[in-house]
Amino acid sequence: MLRFGLALFLCCAALHAQAAGNDLGACLDPSTTLLAGGDVSDKELAAGQSACAHLKQTTQDDKLLLRINAASSTLATEAQRRGKH
């Protein structure tokens, strides 16, 4: 029974980490593309802003929070440039 409980816990932890990784990619990837001079769709921009907002509320790592804040700022600037707040 203990093994089953441990396996269930590890499975849930892995799924949570994967979800956080997806949010991180959705936040950082469009920002990186914009900074490299590329273009992102309105949908990617909105998803990136949403992911960054969620990560700001849930991230406790200071170094990661700096990256998230920088990406969020880049995405906000682009949204403002496009006239989408």
C-alpha positions as CSV (number, residue, x, y, z in Angstrom):
1,M,0.0,0.0,0.0
2,L,2.9,2.3,0.8
3,R,4.4,1.7,-2.7
4,F,1.1,2.5,-4.3
5,G,0.8,5.8,-2.3
6,L,4.3,6.8,-3.3
7,A,3.7,5.9,-6.9
8,L,0.6,8.0,-6.9
9,F,2.3,10.9,-5.3
10,L,5.2,10.8,-7.8
11,C,2.8,10.6,-10.7
12,C,0.9,13.7,-9.5
13,A,4.1,15.6,-8.9
14,A,5.3,14.7,-12.4
15,L,2.0,15.9,-14.0
16,H,2.2,19.2,-12.0
17,A,5.8,19.7,-13.1
18,Q,4.8,19.1,-16.7
19,A,2.0,21.6,-16.5
20,A,4.3,24.2,-15.0
21,G,6.8,23.5,-17.8
22,N,4.1,24.1,-20.4
23,D,3.2,27.4,-18.8
24,L,6.9,28.4,-18.7
25,G,7.3,27.6,-22.4
26,A,4.1,29.5,-23.2
27,C,5.4,32.5,-21.3
28,L,9.1,32.5,-22.4
29,D,8.9,31.3,-26.0
30,P,6.8,34.2,-27.5
31,S,9.0,36.7,-25.7
32,T,12.2,35.1,-27.0
33,T,10.8,35.1,-30.5
34,L,9.9,38.8,-30.3
35,L,13.3,39.7,-28.9
36,A,14.9,37.8,-31.8
37,G,13.0,40.0,-34.2
38,G,10.4,37.3,-35.1
39,D,6.6,37.6,-35.0
40,V,4.0,35.8,-32.9
41,S,0.3,35.5,-33.6
42,D,-2.2,37.3,-31.5
43,K,-3.3,34.0,-30.0
44,E,0.3,33.2,-29.0
45,L,0.7,36.6,-27.5
46,A,-2.5,36.3,-25.4
47,A,-1.5,32.8,-24.3
48,G,1.9,34.0,-23.3
49,Q,0.5,36.9,-21.3
50,S,-1.9,34.5,-19.6
51,A,0.9,32.0,-18.8
52,C,3.2,34.7,-17.5
53,A,0.4,36.0,-15.2
54,H,-0.2,32.5,-13.8
55,L,3.5,31.9,-13.3
56,K,3.9,35.2,-11.5
57,Q,1.4,34.1,-8.9
58,T,2.8,30.6,-8.4
59,T,6.5,30.9,-8.8
60,Q,8.7,31.2,-5.7
61,D,12.1,30.9,-7.4
62,D,13.6,34.5,-7.5
63,K,15.8,33.8,-10.5
64,L,12.9,32.3,-12.5
65,L,10.6,35.1,-11.4
66,L,13.1,37.6,-13.0
67,R,12.9,35.8,-16.3
68,I,9.1,35.6,-16.1
69,N,8.9,39.4,-15.3
70,A,11.2,40.2,-18.2
71,A,9.1,38.0,-20.6
72,S,5.9,39.5,-19.3
73,S,7.2,43.0,-19.9
74,T,8.2,42.1,-23.5
75,L,4.8,40.6,-24.2
76,A,3.0,43.6,-22.6
77,T,5.0,46.0,-24.8
78,E,4.1,44.1,-27.9
79,A,0.4,43.9,-26.9
80,Q,0.5,47.7,-26.4
81,R,2.2,48.2,-29.7
82,R,-0.6,46.2,-31.4
83,G,-3.2,48.1,-29.5
84,K,-4.4,45.1,-27.5
85,H,-4.3,45.4,-23.8
